[in-house]
Amino acid sequence: METTTKTPGVPTLSIQNLTVSYQAKRGAVQAVRNITLDIQRGEALALIGESGSGKTTMGLSLVRLLPSNASISQGRLIYRRVDAGKPVREIDVLALKTDELRQYRWKECAMVFQAALNAFNPVLKISEQFADTSKAHGYIQGKALEERAFHLLKLVRLEPSRVWNGYAHELSGGMRQRVLIALSLLLEPQLIILDEPTTALDILTQRNIMNVLKDLRTQLDFSLIFISHDLSLAAELADRVATMYAGEIVELSDVYTTFKNPLHPYTIGLIHAVPTLAAHRDNVTSIPGSPPDLINMPTGCKFHPRCPLADERCKRDDPTLETVETVNGAEHKVACWHWKSARAKLTSER
């Protein structure tokens, strides 16, 4: 379902009260709960958190690639495409029918998965993968397609002639990941979702891919959602950081504020669990306990069984994500009853 509007400065994607659950034998797995978030034009948002916090489920829901046992019980996804000299096109993603959804995927919003080899057809050459994607969306063909593909392959620092007529299994992991990034940009989408794009790659290849992504954002001006549990990569690539726990966003701010002045005890715990060159090894601590059972959630704040600041109110009442301060025009949102105490504790530890 698509409409047009001339409202300037609108977000590329508006996520409103998104809730996603999986049906299991024991009951409903509450993977994503009541997430409201705007992705601005040209910004990079990092989703961080432990495995099982709902990051990938959220990414999959934005392109409606959830498995058959998953359902979106509530919420809206409003995508807006901005082209120079044209009215803004507004798309209600959850209302799209089959053919409309196929056009939305990859042409408006593309997702790059961590297992790049699984994303390619093993019996097709790289050139055929590009041609199939372009043909499915009524895009350019022939010489024009080859020229655009070669341009994108050069942007991701590959030699086009080396990979164009090869197969995915003939490429290294880093090369496959970069080919997949180039393929995701073929149809000029305005939103790219990257799900752990550097997992299982060596440190030098990770560095190469991060540099590629930063260069691409500068040149092509697309919005980016970066899903990762690697905080160092998120700190380097993101403009804003959203911390997820038990399917909710518990903290949201710009990247500098998140890593220098975190307010949620969970975000603080994640940062303290990462070793640094300057810190002594005794200063590296893990978060006690385990993430909650997403079928039988704890009462109140879902982090309270693991939180050093938890009290009776935390066990009883679930805090909502609220703006607690604004620094240099950037909002800092947190879902915690004791964020002031968390800040004081962090300050004293420094």
C-alpha positions in Angstrom: 0.0 0.0 0.0 1.6 3.2 -1.1 0.8 6.9 -0.8 2.6 10.1 -1.6 3.3 13.2 0.5 5.4 16.3 0.2 6.4 16.5 3.9 10.2 17.3 4.1 12.7 15.8 6.4 10.7 12.6 7.2 12.4 9.4 8.5 13.3 6.7 6.0 11.6 4.1 8.2 9.2 4.5 11.1 8.7 1.5 13.4 5.7 1.9 15.6 4.9 -0.5 18.5 6.3 -3.5 16.7 5.7 -6.8 18.5 6.8 -10.1 17.1 6.4 -13.6 18.6 7.3 -17.2 17.7 4.9 -20.0 18.3 6.7 -22.9 20.2 5.4 -26.0 22.0 5.7 -24.3 25.4 4.0 -21.2 24.3 4.6 -17.9 22.5 8.2 -16.7 22.4 8.1 -12.9 22.8 11.1 -12.0 20.6 10.3 -8.3 19.9 8.1 -6.2 22.2 6.6 -2.8 21.6 9.5 -1.2 19.7 9.0 2.3 18.4 11.9 3.8 16.5 12.6 6.2 13.5 15.5 5.6 11.1 16.6 8.9 9.7 17.7 9.5 6.2 21.4 8.7 5.8 22.0 7.6 9.4 23.6 4.4 10.7 21.8 2.8 13.7 23.5 -0.1 15.5 21.5 -2.7 17.4 23.6 -4.2 20.1 22.9 -6.9 22.8 23.5 -10.5 23.6 22.3 -13.4 21.4 18.6 -13.9 21.8 17.8 -10.2 22.6 15.7 -9.9 19.4 18.1 -8.0 17.1 17.9 -10.4 14.1 14.1 -10.9 14.5 13.7 -7.2 14.3 15.8 -7.0 11.2 13.9 -9.8 9.5 10.5 -8.2 10.4 11.5 -5.0 8.5 11.7 -7.0 5.3 9.0 -9.5 6.3 11.3 -12.5 6.0 10.2 -14.1 9.3 9.8 -17.9 9.5 6.3 -19.4 9.3 6.0 -19.8 13.0 6.5 -16.1 13.6 3.8 -13.5 13.6 3.6 -9.7 14.0 0.8 -9.3 16.5 0.9 -5.5 16.5 2.6 -2.5 15.1 3.2 -0.5 11.9 6.2 -0.2 9.5 6.2 2.9 7.4 8.9 3.2 4.8 9.5 6.5 2.9 11.4 6.9 -0.3 12.9 10.3 -1.2 13.9 11.0 -4.8 15.2 14.4 -5.9 12.4 16.5 -7.3 9.6 14.0 -6.5 7.1 13.7 -3.7 8.0 11.4 -0.9 6.6 7.9 -1.4 5.2 6.4 1.7 4.8 2.6 1.9 2.9 0.6 4.6 5.2 -2.4 4.7 2.9 -4.7 6.7 0.1 -4.0 4.2 2.1 -5.1 1.1 0.7 -7.9 -1.0 3.0 -10.6 -2.5 4.1 -8.8 -5.7 4.4 -5.4 -3.9 6.5 -7.1 -1.2 8.9 -8.5 -3.8 9.4 -5.1 -5.2 10.0 -3.6 -1.7 12.6 -6.2 -0.8 16.0 -5.3 -2.3 14.7 -2.3 -4.3 13.7 -0.3 -1.3 15.2 -2.2 1.7 17.9 -4.8 1.3 19.3 -7.2 4.0 22.8 -8.6 4.1 23.1 -11.8 6.2 26.1 -13.1 8.1 26.3 -16.3 6.1 27.1 -14.9 2.7 27.6 -18.3 1.1 24.0 -19.3 1.9 22.7 -16.1 0.3 24.0 -17.1 -3.2 22.7 -19.8 -5.6 25.6 -22.2 -5.8 25.1 -23.2 -9.4 24.9 -19.6 -10.7 27.8 -17.4 -11.6 28.1 -14.0 -9.8 27.1 -12.3 -13.1 23.9 -14.4 -13.2 23.0 -13.6 -9.6 23.2 -9.9 -10.5 21.2 -10.5 -13.7 18.5 -12.5 -11.9 18.0 -9.8 -9.2 17.8 -7.1 -11.8 15.4 -9.0 -14.0 13.1 -9.8 -11.1 12.6 -6.1 -10.4 12.4 -4.9 -14.0 15.8 -3.1 -13.7 18.5 -2.6 -16.3 19.9 -5.5 -18.3 22.8 -6.2 -20.7 25.7 -3.8 -20.9 24.1 -1.3 -18.6 23.7 -3.9 -15.9 27.4 -5.0 -16.3 28.6 -1.4 -16.0 26.6 -0.8 -12.9 27.7 -4.0 -11.3 31.3 -3.4 -12.1 31.0 0.1 -10.6 29.5 -1.4 -7.3 32.2 -4.1 -7.2 34.9 -1.5 -7.5 33.2 0.5 -4.7 33.5 -2.6 -2.4 37.2 -2.9 -3.4 37.0 -5.9 -5.6 38.4 -6.5 -9.1 35.2 -7.0 -11.1 36.9 -9.2 -13.8 38.1 -11.5 -11.1 34.7 -12.3 -9.6 32.1 -11.5 -12.4 32.3 -14.9 -14.1 33.1 -16.9 -10.9 31.0 -18.9 -8.5 30.4 -18.0 -4.9 32.3 -21.0 -3.6 35.4 -19.9 -5.5 35.6 -16.7 -3.4 37.0 -16.1 0.1 34.6 -15.3 2.9 35.5 -11.6 2.8 35.1 -11.4 -1.0 31.7 -13.1 -0.8 30.6 -10.7 1.9 31.6 -7.7 -0.3 29.9 -9.1 -3.4 26.8 -9.5 -1.3 27.0 -5.9 -0.2 27.5 -4.8 -3.8 24.5 -6.9 -4.8 22.4 -5.4 -2.1 23.1 -1.9 -3.5 22.3 -2.9 -7.1 18.7 -1.5 -7.1 19.6 1.7 -5.2 17.7 0.9 -2.0 17.6 3.6 0.6 17.8 1.3 3.6 20.3 -1.5 4.1 20.1 -4.0 7.0 23.4 -5.7 7.9 23.1 -8.7 10.2 26.5 -9.5 11.8 28.3 -8.9 8.4 31.8 -9.6 9.8 31.1 -12.7 11.8 33.7 -15.6 11.3 36.0 -13.3 9.3 39.6 -12.5 10.3 40.4 -9.2 11.8 42.0 -7.8 8.7 39.0 -8.7 6.6 36.7 -7.2 9.2 38.7 -4.0 9.0 38.4 -4.0 5.2 34.6 -4.5 5.2 34.2 -1.7 7.8 36.1 0.7 5.7 34.1 -0.3 2.7 30.8 0.4 4.5 32.0 3.8 5.7 33.0 4.7 2.2 29.7 3.5 0.7 27.7 5.5 3.1 29.6 8.7 2.2 29.1 8.1 -1.5 25.6 6.7 -1.7 23.9 8.3 1.3 21.7 5.3 2.3 20.3 4.5 5.8 21.9 1.6 7.6 20.8 -0.7 10.4 23.8 -2.6 11.7 23.1 -5.6 13.9 26.0 -6.7 16.0 27.2 -8.0 19.4 30.7 -6.6 18.6 30.6 -3.2 20.4 33.9 -2.0 18.8 32.4 -2.3 15.3 29.2 -0.6 16.4 31.1 2.2 18.0 33.1 2.8 14.7 30.2 2.6 12.2 27.1 3.9 14.0 25.6 7.4 14.4 23.2 6.1 17.1 23.1 2.9 19.2 20.1 1.0 20.4 20.6 -1.5 23.2 18.2 -4.4 23.1 17.4 -6.7 26.0 14.6 -9.4 26.1 13.0 -8.0 22.9 12.9 -4.4 24.0 15.1 -1.3 23.4 16.3 -0.4 26.8 18.7 2.5 25.8 19.0 4.7 22.8 21.3 7.6 22.1 24.1 8.8 19.9 27.2 6.7 19.6 29.4 8.9 21.7 27.0 9.2 24.6 26.2 5.5 24.6 29.8 4.5 25.0 31.0 7.4 27.2 28.0 8.0 29.4 25.7 4.9 29.3 22.8 5.0 31.7 21.2 1.6 31.6 22.9 -1.1 33.9 22.8 -3.6 31.0 24.6 -1.3 28.5 27.1 -0.5 31.2 27.6 -4.3 31.7 28.1 -4.9 28.0 30.7 -2.2 27.8 32.6 -3.5 30.9 32.6 -7.0 29.4 34.7 -5.8 26.5 38.5 -5.9 27.1 40.5 -2.8 26.0 44.2 -2.1 25.5 44.2 0.5 28.3 42.2 -1.4 30.9 43.6 -4.0 33.3 42.2 -7.5 32.9 40.7 -7.3 36.4 38.4 -4.5 35.2 36.8 -6.7 32.6 33.7 -8.2 34.1 30.8 -10.3 32.7 27.1 -9.7 33.4 25.9 -12.3 36.0 23.1 -14.7 35.1 21.5 -15.4 31.8 19.0 -13.7 29.5 15.4 -14.4 30.6 13.1 -17.1 29.3 11.1 -15.3 26.5 8.1 -17.5 27.1 7.9 -16.9 30.9 9.2 -13.4 31.4 10.1 -12.1 34.8 7.8 -9.5 36.3 8.7 -5.8 36.2 11.9 -4.9 34.6 13.1 -7.9 32.6 16.7 -7.2 33.6 16.1 -7.0 37.3 17.3 -10.7 38.1 20.8 -9.7 36.8 20.9 -6.0 37.8 23.0 -4.8 40.8 20.7 -1.9 41.3 17.4 -3.8 41.3 14.9 -3.2 44.1 11.2 -4.0 44.8 10.0 -1.4 42.3 12.1 -3.0 39.6 10.6 -6.4 40.4 7.1 -5.0 40.3 7.0 -2.3 37.6 8.3 -2.5 34.0 9.9 0.9 33.0 9.2 2.4 29.6 11.8 3.9 27.2 11.7 7.7 28.0 13.9 10.7 27.2 15.9 11.5 30.3 18.1 14.3 28.9 19.1 16.0 25.6 22.8 16.8 25.0 23.7 19.0 21.9 20.3 18.3 20.4 20.7 14.5 20.7 18.1 12.7 22.9 19.2 10.1 25.4 16.4 7.6 26.1 16.6 4.8 28.7 14.2 2.3 30.3 15.4 2.1 33.9 14.1 3.3 37.3 17.6 3.9 38.6 19.5 5.5 35.7 20.7 8.3 37.9 22.2 5.7 40.3 23.7 3.8 37.4 25.4 7.0 36.2 26.7 7.8 39.8 28.1 4.2 40.1 29.8 4.4 36.7 31.3 7.8 37.6 32.7 6.5 40.9 34.2 3.5 39.2 36.1 5.7 36.8 
